[in-house]
Amino acid sequence: MKNLKTVFAAFREMHRLEKRLIPTAVTVALVTAVMPFVNIWFTSKIIDLLDGGARNEITHHPCKLYK
């Protein structure tokens, strides 16, 4: 319990010295945590667009498959 009080005291002191430090650290941590998911989401959107374009081309131009 004493260690937890020390941690909170340290955070209070950091906040007193620099008001933007803790919110900036939390924001950076959140953005860093979300970045891999954004990468996966964009990749899936690109694959969906490519797949939709390929299906669209097959539907409209079936003769192009044999060239």
Chimera marker file (.cmm) of the C-alpha trace (Angstrom):
<marker_set name="trace">
<marker id="1" x="0.000" y="0.000" z="0.000" r="1" g="1" b="0" radius="0.5"/>
<marker id="2" x="2.909" y="2.299" z="0.756" r="1" g="1" b="0" radius="0.5"/>
<marker id="3" x="4.295" y="1.765" z="-2.777" r="1" g="1" b="0" radius="0.5"/>
<marker id="4" x="0.952" y="2.773" z="-4.297" r="1" g="1" b="0" radius="0.5"/>
<marker id="5" x="0.925" y="5.984" z="-2.259" r="1" g="1" b="0" radius="0.5"/>
<marker id="6" x="4.444" y="6.715" z="-3.463" r="1" g="1" b="0" radius="0.5"/>
<marker id="7" x="3.383" y="6.211" z="-7.087" r="1" g="1" b="0" radius="0.5"/>
<marker id="8" x="0.428" y="8.581" z="-6.710" r="1" g="1" b="0" radius="0.5"/>
<marker id="9" x="2.654" y="11.118" z="-4.976" r="1" g="1" b="0" radius="0.5"/>
<marker id="10" x="5.085" y="10.914" z="-7.885" r="1" g="1" b="0" radius="0.5"/>
<marker id="11" x="2.245" y="11.447" z="-10.387" r="1" g="1" b="0" radius="0.5"/>
<marker id="12" x="0.993" y="14.437" z="-8.405" r="1" g="1" b="0" radius="0.5"/>
<marker id="13" x="4.491" y="15.920" z="-8.406" r="1" g="1" b="0" radius="0.5"/>
<marker id="14" x="4.876" y="15.339" z="-12.165" r="1" g="1" b="0" radius="0.5"/>
<marker id="15" x="1.493" y="16.973" z="-12.762" r="1" g="1" b="0" radius="0.5"/>
<marker id="16" x="2.454" y="19.910" z="-10.569" r="1" g="1" b="0" radius="0.5"/>
<marker id="17" x="5.697" y="20.454" z="-12.482" r="1" g="1" b="0" radius="0.5"/>
<marker id="18" x="4.373" y="19.846" z="-16.006" r="1" g="1" b="0" radius="0.5"/>
<marker id="19" x="0.591" y="19.918" z="-16.529" r="1" g="1" b="0" radius="0.5"/>
<marker id="20" x="0.661" y="18.342" z="-20.010" r="1" g="1" b="0" radius="0.5"/>
<marker id="21" x="2.969" y="15.403" z="-19.258" r="1" g="1" b="0" radius="0.5"/>
<marker id="22" x="0.425" y="12.816" z="-18.084" r="1" g="1" b="0" radius="0.5"/>
<marker id="23" x="-2.275" y="13.565" z="-20.729" r="1" g="1" b="0" radius="0.5"/>
<marker id="24" x="0.387" y="13.485" z="-23.443" r="1" g="1" b="0" radius="0.5"/>
<marker id="25" x="1.773" y="10.174" z="-22.188" r="1" g="1" b="0" radius="0.5"/>
<marker id="26" x="-1.722" y="8.646" z="-22.088" r="1" g="1" b="0" radius="0.5"/>
<marker id="27" x="-2.489" y="9.908" z="-25.610" r="1" g="1" b="0" radius="0.5"/>
<marker id="28" x="0.757" y="8.515" z="-26.994" r="1" g="1" b="0" radius="0.5"/>
<marker id="29" x="0.075" y="5.164" z="-25.318" r="1" g="1" b="0" radius="0.5"/>
<marker id="30" x="-3.441" y="4.986" z="-26.807" r="1" g="1" b="0" radius="0.5"/>
<marker id="31" x="-2.295" y="5.905" z="-30.309" r="1" g="1" b="0" radius="0.5"/>
<marker id="32" x="0.530" y="3.374" z="-30.120" r="1" g="1" b="0" radius="0.5"/>
<marker id="33" x="-1.902" y="0.678" z="-28.988" r="1" g="1" b="0" radius="0.5"/>
<marker id="34" x="-4.382" y="1.389" z="-31.818" r="1" g="1" b="0" radius="0.5"/>
<marker id="35" x="-1.836" y="1.622" z="-34.669" r="1" g="1" b="0" radius="0.5"/>
<marker id="36" x="-1.624" y="-2.155" z="-35.418" r="1" g="1" b="0" radius="0.5"/>
<marker id="37" x="-5.406" y="-2.382" z="-35.670" r="1" g="1" b="0" radius="0.5"/>
<marker id="38" x="-5.540" y="0.546" z="-38.092" r="1" g="1" b="0" radius="0.5"/>
<marker id="39" x="-2.942" y="-1.184" z="-40.238" r="1" g="1" b="0" radius="0.5"/>
<marker id="40" x="-5.014" y="-4.392" z="-40.307" r="1" g="1" b="0" radius="0.5"/>
<marker id="41" x="-8.200" y="-2.444" z="-41.069" r="1" g="1" b="0" radius="0.5"/>
<marker id="42" x="-6.649" y="-0.539" z="-44.002" r="1" g="1" b="0" radius="0.5"/>
<marker id="43" x="-5.173" y="-3.747" z="-45.391" r="1" g="1" b="0" radius="0.5"/>
<marker id="44" x="-8.578" y="-5.421" z="-45.284" r="1" g="1" b="0" radius="0.5"/>
<marker id="45" x="-10.140" y="-2.436" z="-47.076" r="1" g="1" b="0" radius="0.5"/>
<marker id="46" x="-7.494" y="-2.608" z="-49.819" r="1" g="1" b="0" radius="0.5"/>
<marker id="47" x="-8.076" y="-6.344" z="-50.250" r="1" g="1" b="0" radius="0.5"/>
<marker id="48" x="-11.838" y="-5.787" z="-50.392" r="1" g="1" b="0" radius="0.5"/>
<marker id="49" x="-11.398" y="-3.115" z="-53.071" r="1" g="1" b="0" radius="0.5"/>
<marker id="50" x="-9.083" y="-5.333" z="-55.119" r="1" g="1" b="0" radius="0.5"/>
<marker id="51" x="-11.422" y="-8.294" z="-54.737" r="1" g="1" b="0" radius="0.5"/>
<marker id="52" x="-14.431" y="-6.179" z="-55.704" r="1" g="1" b="0" radius="0.5"/>
<marker id="53" x="-12.612" y="-4.851" z="-58.759" r="1" g="1" b="0" radius="0.5"/>
<marker id="54" x="-11.637" y="-8.362" z="-59.848" r="1" g="1" b="0" radius="0.5"/>
<marker id="55" x="-15.196" y="-9.630" z="-59.434" r="1" g="1" b="0" radius="0.5"/>
<marker id="56" x="-16.533" y="-6.610" z="-61.250" r="1" g="1" b="0" radius="0.5"/>
<marker id="57" x="-14.174" y="-7.189" z="-64.179" r="1" g="1" b="0" radius="0.5"/>
<marker id="58" x="-15.061" y="-10.892" z="-64.388" r="1" g="1" b="0" radius="0.5"/>
<marker id="59" x="-18.766" y="-10.065" z="-64.362" r="1" g="1" b="0" radius="0.5"/>
<marker id="60" x="-18.540" y="-7.414" z="-67.077" r="1" g="1" b="0" radius="0.5"/>
<marker id="61" x="-15.793" y="-8.887" z="-69.263" r="1" g="1" b="0" radius="0.5"/>
<marker id="62" x="-15.732" y="-12.675" z="-69.166" r="1" g="1" b="0" radius="0.5"/>
<marker id="63" x="-13.720" y="-12.823" z="-72.420" r="1" g="1" b="0" radius="0.5"/>
<marker id="64" x="-10.736" y="-11.151" z="-70.741" r="1" g="1" b="0" radius="0.5"/>
<marker id="65" x="-10.160" y="-14.258" z="-68.670" r="1" g="1" b="0" radius="0.5"/>
<marker id="66" x="-8.953" y="-16.202" z="-71.721" r="1" g="1" b="0" radius="0.5"/>
<marker id="67" x="-6.572" y="-13.605" z="-73.167" r="1" g="1" b="0" radius="0.5"/>
<link id1="1" id2="2" r="1" g="1" b="0" radius="0.2"/>
<link id1="2" id2="3" r="1" g="1" b="0" radius="0.2"/>
<link id1="3" id2="4" r="1" g="1" b="0" radius="0.2"/>
<link id1="4" id2="5" r="1" g="1" b="0" radius="0.2"/>
<link id1="5" id2="6" r="1" g="1" b="0" radius="0.2"/>
<link id1="6" id2="7" r="1" g="1" b="0" radius="0.2"/>
<link id1="7" id2="8" r="1" g="1" b="0" radius="0.2"/>
<link id1="8" id2="9" r="1" g="1" b="0" radius="0.2"/>
<link id1="9" id2="10" r="1" g="1" b="0" radius="0.2"/>
<link id1="10" id2="11" r="1" g="1" b="0" radius="0.2"/>
<link id1="11" id2="12" r="1" g="1" b="0" radius="0.2"/>
<link id1="12" id2="13" r="1" g="1" b="0" radius="0.2"/>
<link id1="13" id2="14" r="1" g="1" b="0" radius="0.2"/>
<link id1="14" id2="15" r="1" g="1" b="0" radius="0.2"/>
<link id1="15" id2="16" r="1" g="1" b="0" radius="0.2"/>
<link id1="16" id2="17" r="1" g="1" b="0" radius="0.2"/>
<link id1="17" id2="18" r="1" g="1" b="0" radius="0.2"/>
<link id1="18" id2="19" r="1" g="1" b="0" radius="0.2"/>
<link id1="19" id2="20" r="1" g="1" b="0" radius="0.2"/>
<link id1="20" id2="21" r="1" g="1" b="0" radius="0.2"/>
<link id1="21" id2="22" r="1" g="1" b="0" radius="0.2"/>
<link id1="22" id2="23" r="1" g="1" b="0" radius="0.2"/>
<link id1="23" id2="24" r="1" g="1" b="0" radius="0.2"/>
<link id1="24" id2="25" r="1" g="1" b="0" radius="0.2"/>
<link id1="25" id2="26" r="1" g="1" b="0" radius="0.2"/>
<link id1="26" id2="27" r="1" g="1" b="0" radius="0.2"/>
<link id1="27" id2="28" r="1" g="1" b="0" radius="0.2"/>
<link id1="28" id2="29" r="1" g="1" b="0" radius="0.2"/>
<link id1="29" id2="30" r="1" g="1" b="0" radius="0.2"/>
<link id1="30" id2="31" r="1" g="1" b="0" radius="0.2"/>
<link id1="31" id2="32" r="1" g="1" b="0" radius="0.2"/>
<link id1="32" id2="33" r="1" g="1" b="0" radius="0.2"/>
<link id1="33" id2="34" r="1" g="1" b="0" radius="0.2"/>
<link id1="34" id2="35" r="1" g="1" b="0" radius="0.2"/>
<link id1="35" id2="36" r="1" g="1" b="0" radius="0.2"/>
<link id1="36" id2="37" r="1" g="1" b="0" radius="0.2"/>
<link id1="37" id2="38" r="1" g="1" b="0" radius="0.2"/>
<link id1="38" id2="39" r="1" g="1" b="0" radius="0.2"/>
<link id1="39" id2="40" r="1" g="1" b="0" radius="0.2"/>
<link id1="40" id2="41" r="1" g="1" b="0" radius="0.2"/>
<link id1="41" id2="42" r="1" g="1" b="0" radius="0.2"/>
<link id1="42" id2="43" r="1" g="1" b="0" radius="0.2"/>
<link id1="43" id2="44" r="1" g="1" b="0" radius="0.2"/>
<link id1="44" id2="45" r="1" g="1" b="0" radius="0.2"/>
<link id1="45" id2="46" r="1" g="1" b="0" radius="0.2"/>
<link id1="46" id2="47" r="1" g="1" b="0" radius="0.2"/>
<link id1="47" id2="48" r="1" g="1" b="0" radius="0.2"/>
<link id1="48" id2="49" r="1" g="1" b="0" radius="0.2"/>
<link id1="49" id2="50" r="1" g="1" b="0" radius="0.2"/>
<link id1="50" id2="51" r="1" g="1" b="0" radius="0.2"/>
<link id1="51" id2="52" r="1" g="1" b="0" radius="0.2"/>
<link id1="52" id2="53" r="1" g="1" b="0" radius="0.2"/>
<link id1="53" id2="54" r="1" g="1" b="0" radius="0.2"/>
<link id1="54" id2="55" r="1" g="1" b="0" radius="0.2"/>
<link id1="55" id2="56" r="1" g="1" b="0" radius="0.2"/>
<link id1="56" id2="57" r="1" g="1" b="0" radius="0.2"/>
<link id1="57" id2="58" r="1" g="1" b="0" radius="0.2"/>
<link id1="58" id2="59" r="1" g="1" b="0" radius="0.2"/>
<link id1="59" id2="60" r="1" g="1" b="0" radius="0.2"/>
<link id1="60" id2="61" r="1" g="1" b="0" radius="0.2"/>
<link id1="61" id2="62" r="1" g="1" b="0" radius="0.2"/>
<link id1="62" id2="63" r="1" g="1" b="0" radius="0.2"/>
<link id1="63" id2="64" r="1" g="1" b="0" radius="0.2"/>
<link id1="64" id2="65" r="1" g="1" b="0" radius="0.2"/>
<link id1="65" id2="66" r="1" g="1" b="0" radius="0.2"/>
<link id1="66" id2="67" r="1" g="1" b="0" radius="0.2"/>
</marker_set>
